């Protein structure tokens, strides 16, 4: 299998896993819980930002896989 095709397949699987993870995480009732790290409050809004960043990174990896050139 070519490198380009392998990377596309891996990135597609990672993208699907990311979408399922973000969907499950946002529908989780524990998302409303707050975690305290010292005096810093890590609440639901920050969790949503983390999930959005994760999904954006996975979409970017999938997109980048189309620009990888095969080794000759």
Helices and strands as residue ranges (DSSP letters): H 3-26, G 29-32, E 35-37, E 40-42, H 44-64
